[in-house]
Amino acid sequence: MSLAVLLSRSLIGLDAPTVRVEVHLARGLPSFGIVGLADAEVRESRERVRAALQSSGYDFPLGRLTVNLSPADLPKESGRFDLPIAIGVLLVSGQVSILERTQDEATLKRSPLLANLVLAGELSLTGALVSTKGALAIALSVARSSPAATLVLPMEDAIEAARVPGLVVLGARTLAEVVGHLDGSNPLVFSEPAPLVEQASNQGCLSELRGQLLARRALELAAAGGHSMLLSGSPGVGKSMLAKRMPGILPALSHAESLEVASIAAFAGLSRPLSSARPFRAPHHSASVAAIIGGGLKPKPGEVSLAHRGVLFMDELPEFDRRVREALREPLENYEIALARANLKVVYPADFQLLATMNPCPCGWSGHPKRACRCRPEHVLTYQSRVSGPLIDRIDLQIHLTQEKEKWMDLPPGEASALVRERVTQAWYRQHNRQGGLNARLSDGQLEGVCVMDTAAKNLLGRLIDQYSLSARAIQRVRRVARTIADLESRPMIEAHHFAEAFQYRSKSL
Ligand SMILES: [Zn+2]
C-alpha cells in the first residue's frame, strides 16, 4: 500500500483555495477511481492521465488506484488536477522519487506531502502540458496564502504567473520535464515574466474633438477624481466620441492592478495581455443582467467586474433593461459584486467609473435648434425617469451637450489627451498622498477632514442651500467634485469658484 499527497488549487471567483490530491495504490484488481465530488471533467482526466503516463514512457500501475480530491465540497472544474494526479501515480508506483526526500524512504512513505509544491496543469494524451484558465488568479492566491510555495504550471501559464512578485514559478512543457525536476535529473528553470504591454490608447485623441468645452472639462474632472458622469444631448453632438477618449486621459495601471485586471479577464474567458491600459468596457444596451453584473452556473464576472479599475461605458443608458440599471446600484455603492449560487458565494471586485450617455427624449431631438422633437411630454418624462432616483444620485457629473453654433471647421482643435493625462495624473498623486484614494470614493466621515472650504466657499454653499434646498447627499457630492477641481489647481482648500463650478455639473438631480 502506498499513498502520495500533493497540493493543487481550485478556483472560486478570483480565489484559489487549496486542494489536496491524495493518490492511493493498493493491491487488488486493477482499477482507477477519482472521488471528491469530481464532475465529468475530472473523470475525463482519468483517461488523459493514463494516456499521458503511457505516452511519456511510464507504466500505468496494476492495482487499485484511488484518487481523492479534498475538500469534497469545492467546485473542481477543468483539467488542472491532471498534473498532480499523474505525479501522484508515479510516486505511489515508485517510478519517481523526490530528490531531497529519497535519503529517508521511510519518511516519504509516512508523510509523503510535498509541502511547498503546488502543481496545476492539464495533460494532453501525448504527455504535453496544456494551459488552463485562471493561472494568474491561482498565482495571486498562492502568493497571498503561502508565499514560500513553488508553483509548477504549464509553460504558457507560468509565464503569466511569474508576473506576481515574490513567487517562485516553474514552467514545464511536458510531464517528463516535471519528473526531471522532482528527481533532480533536470531541474526546471524559473519562468521569465511576460512583458508588460505599455498603454496604447486606440480610442483616439481628445484633439480630434473640437468645441464642447464644458463637456471636455467635465471629462477631465471625472478622470481626475474618479467621478461617474452622465452626458446627455441629441445624436451626433459628440457624447460617445468624448466618452471613448476617457481611457486616454487616465493614469496607467500599476503592476499589481494590471495583474488583478488580467486575472478577472482570464476568468471571463477573455485573453487580455498584461497591459498598463485601464479597461474600457462598452456593453450594448441589449445586454442581460447576467452579462452586466456577472452570473451563470459557475459565476463568471460581468461587465462591472471587467471594468474594474477602469471605465464602464453605457451608451444610451435609459435603453438598458430596468433590472440592469437597478443592479448597478450595488457595485456603485460597494465597489464589488456578490454573486450567490446554490451553495456558493462568489465576490468579484467591481470598482469602476460609470460613464453614461442619454438622449434628451426618446426621439433624441428635444431642444435641438434645427430638428423638431415628436415626443409626447409624458413619454419624455417616462424616458428621463429611467435614470432618476438612486442611480442618478450616484452620478457626480451630469452634463448636457448642445450643438455648437459654429461649424466644426471653424472651431479650434482641442487639447491633446497626453496633456490632459499629465494634469490628471498629478491630481491622482495629490489625492492618493492625502487620503489614499480618489475623491469620488471619499466617505462622509473623510469628507470633513479633506474637503475643507474657505470662508467665501462656505458663504456660497449657504446661499445655494437656501436657494435650491439642497439635500445633504447632494451637498456631499458637490463637495467631492469641488475637491477635485481644487486638486487640479493644486489648492489646499476649496474656494468659492471651485464650488460654483462643481455646482453647475449637478443640474439634473438637484
Ligand atoms: Zn423627442
Residues whose N, C-alpha, C, O or C-beta is under 5 A from the ligand:
A	BS01	ZN	C361 P362 C363 G364 W365 S366 C373 R374 C375
